[in-house]
Amino acid sequence: MRTADIAVSVEAVSRVGRAALRFSRQGPPLSVG
């Protein structure tokens, strides 16, 4: 894998993680997937 691809994947995972924490704090997610 290229360094850029790894950086993009890490950034995407971090974004998804933050979003998951937000929804978990607010309440159960409306759509799981």
DSSP file (Angstrom, degrees, kcal/mol; ACC not computed):
  #  RESIDUE AA STRUCTURE BP1 BP2  ACC     N-H-->O    O-->H-N    N-H-->O    O-->H-N    TCO  KAPPA ALPHA  PHI   PSI    X-CA   Y-CA   Z-CA
    1    1 A M              0   0    0      0, 0.0     2,-0.2     0, 0.0     3,-0.0   0.000 360.0 360.0 360.0 151.7    0.0    0.0    0.0
    2    2 A R     >  -     0   0    0      1,-0.1     4,-2.3     4,-0.0     5,-0.2  -0.503 360.0-118.0 -84.6 157.9    1.1    3.6   -0.6
    3    3 A T  H  > S+     0   0    0      1,-0.2     4,-2.5     2,-0.2     5,-0.2   0.897 116.2  53.0 -60.9 -38.8    1.7    6.0    2.3
    4    4 A A  H  > S+     0   0    0      2,-0.2     4,-2.6     1,-0.2    -1,-0.2   0.917 107.6  50.6 -63.5 -43.0   -1.1    8.2    0.9
    5    5 A D  H  > S+     0   0    0      1,-0.2     4,-2.6     2,-0.2    -1,-0.2   0.918 110.8  49.2 -61.7 -42.4   -3.6    5.3    0.9
    6    6 A I  H  X S+     0   0    0     -4,-2.3     4,-2.6     1,-0.2    -1,-0.2   0.927 111.1  49.6 -62.9 -43.5   -2.7    4.4    4.5
    7    7 A A  H  X S+     0   0    0     -4,-2.5     4,-2.4     1,-0.2    -2,-0.2   0.920 111.9  48.2 -61.5 -43.8   -3.2    8.0    5.6
    8    8 A V  H  X S+     0   0    0     -4,-2.6     4,-2.5     2,-0.2    -1,-0.2   0.916 112.0  49.1 -63.7 -42.7   -6.6    8.2    3.8
    9    9 A S  H  X S+     0   0    0     -4,-2.6     4,-2.5     1,-0.2    -2,-0.2   0.921 111.5  49.1 -64.4 -42.7   -7.7    5.0    5.4
   10   10 A V  H  X S+     0   0    0     -4,-2.6     4,-2.4     1,-0.2    -1,-0.2   0.912 111.3  49.7 -62.5 -41.8   -6.6    6.1    8.8
   11   11 A E  H  X S+     0   0    0     -4,-2.4     4,-2.4    -5,-0.2    -1,-0.2   0.915 110.5  49.9 -64.0 -41.8   -8.4    9.4    8.4
   12   12 A A  H  X S+     0   0    0     -4,-2.5     4,-2.6     1,-0.2     5,-0.2   0.923 111.0  49.3 -62.5 -43.9  -11.6    7.6    7.3
   13   13 A V  H  X S+     0   0    0     -4,-2.5     4,-2.6     1,-0.2    -1,-0.2   0.911 110.4  50.5 -62.7 -41.3  -11.5    5.3   10.3
   14   14 A S  H  X S+     0   0    0     -4,-2.4     4,-2.4     2,-0.2    -1,-0.2   0.908 110.5  49.7 -64.3 -40.7  -11.0    8.2   12.7
   15   15 A R  H  X S+     0   0    0     -4,-2.4     4,-2.5     2,-0.2    -2,-0.2   0.944 111.9  47.4 -62.2 -46.8  -14.0   10.0   11.2
   16   16 A V  H  X S+     0   0    0     -4,-2.6     4,-2.6     1,-0.2    -2,-0.2   0.901 111.2  52.4 -61.8 -40.0  -16.2    7.0   11.5
   17   17 A G  H  X S+     0   0    0     -4,-2.6     4,-2.2    -5,-0.2    -1,-0.2   0.924 110.1  47.2 -62.8 -44.1  -15.0    6.4   15.0
   18   18 A R  H  X S+     0   0    0     -4,-2.4     4,-2.3     1,-0.2    -2,-0.2   0.926 112.3  49.8 -63.4 -43.7  -15.9   10.0   16.0
   19   19 A A  H  X S+     0   0    0     -4,-2.5     4,-2.6     1,-0.2     5,-0.2   0.912 109.7  51.8 -61.3 -41.7  -19.3    9.8   14.3
   20   20 A A  H  X S+     0   0    0     -4,-2.6     4,-2.6     1,-0.2    -1,-0.2   0.905 109.0  50.3 -62.3 -41.0  -20.0    6.5   16.2
   21   21 A L  H  X S+     0   0    0     -4,-2.2     4,-2.1     2,-0.2    -1,-0.2   0.911 110.1  50.8 -64.5 -40.4  -19.1    8.1   19.5
   22   22 A R  H  X S+     0   0    0     -4,-2.3     4,-2.6     1,-0.2     5,-0.2   0.964 113.4  43.4 -60.0 -52.3  -21.4   11.0   18.7
   23   23 A F  H  X S+     0   0    0     -4,-2.6     4,-3.2     1,-0.2    -1,-0.2   0.884 112.3  53.6 -63.3 -38.3  -24.4    8.8   17.9
   24   24 A S  H  < S+     0   0    0     -4,-2.6    -1,-0.2    -5,-0.2    -2,-0.2   0.878 111.6  45.9 -65.4 -35.4  -23.7    6.5   20.9
   25   25 A R  H  < S+     0   0    0     -4,-2.1    -2,-0.2    -5,-0.2    -1,-0.2   0.918 116.5  43.8 -72.0 -43.0  -23.7    9.5   23.2
   26   26 A Q  H  < S-     0   0    0     -4,-2.6    -2,-0.2     1,-0.3    -3,-0.2   0.913 126.8 -81.9 -68.4 -42.5  -26.9   11.0   21.7
   27   27 A G  S  < S-     0   0    0     -4,-3.2    -1,-0.3    -5,-0.2     3,-0.1  -0.965  71.0 -23.9 162.2-173.3  -28.7    7.7   21.5
   28   28 A P  S    S-     0   0    0      0, 0.0    -4,-0.1     0, 0.0     2,-0.0  -0.392  73.2-105.2 -64.4 136.9  -29.1    4.5   19.5
   29   29 A P        -     0   0    0      0, 0.0     3,-0.1     0, 0.0    -9,-0.0  -0.334  17.4-141.2 -64.0 141.3  -28.1    5.0   15.8
   30   30 A L  S    S+     0   0    0      1,-0.2     2,-0.5    -3,-0.1     0, 0.0   0.908  90.5  31.1 -70.1 -40.8  -31.0    5.2   13.4
   31   31 A S  S    S-     0   0    0     -3,-0.0     2,-0.5     0, 0.0    -1,-0.2  -0.974  71.7-160.7-123.5 125.6  -29.2    3.2   10.7
   32   32 A V              0   0    0     -2,-0.5     0, 0.0     1,-0.2     0, 0.0  -0.901 360.0 360.0-105.2 125.8  -26.6    0.6   11.5
   33   33 A G              0   0    0     -2,-0.5    -1,-0.2     0, 0.0     0, 0.0   0.275 360.0 360.0 166.8 360.0  -24.2   -0.4    8.7
